[in-house]
Structure formats: C-alpha cells, structure tokens
Amino acid sequence: MYKIDKIEKENQRIHIIGKIISVILYILLIPIILFNFTLIIKSFINPNKTPDFFGYKSFVIVSR
C-alpha cells in the first residue's frame, strides 16, 4: 500500500508541474503570436507602410 500511495503522489506532482509549465508557455507564446499576427494583417492592409504594433516596428538588418 505504501508504495502505491508514494507512486500516486509522485504522479500527481509531475502532473501539477506539467500544468504549471504549460501555463507559463501559453503566457509567453500568446503575446508573441498576437504580435506577429497583427504585423501580418497590417502588412496586407497597407503594403507600402511598415507595419507597427503600438508604435513598435519590426525591421530586418542586412549586413555583410
């Protein structure tokens, strides 16, 4: 009985840690996806202007 309880508690901890990690990843990834999606939409609406997101513009610096 003791080993089964110990294994169940360990599985519960792993499950909780997995949930915490997935929530942290979602919190980090959702703003990045929204930022990129907004830039893509704005670039299709106004192809002659540099798209921005609350004043932040994305540029590519080419050097050799």
Stockholm file with secondary structure:
# STOCKHOLM 1.0

chainA/1-64         MYKIDKIEKENQRIHIIGKIISVILYILLIPIILFNFTLIIKSFINPNKTPDFFGYKSFVIVSR
#=GR chainA/1-64 SS CHHHHHHHHHHHHHHHHHHHHHHHHHHHHHHHHHHHHHHHHHHHHCTTSCCEETTEECCCCCCC
#=GC SS_cons        CHHHHHHHHHHHHHHHHHHHHHHHHHHHHHHHHHHHHHHHHHHHHCTTSCCEETTEECCCCCCC
//
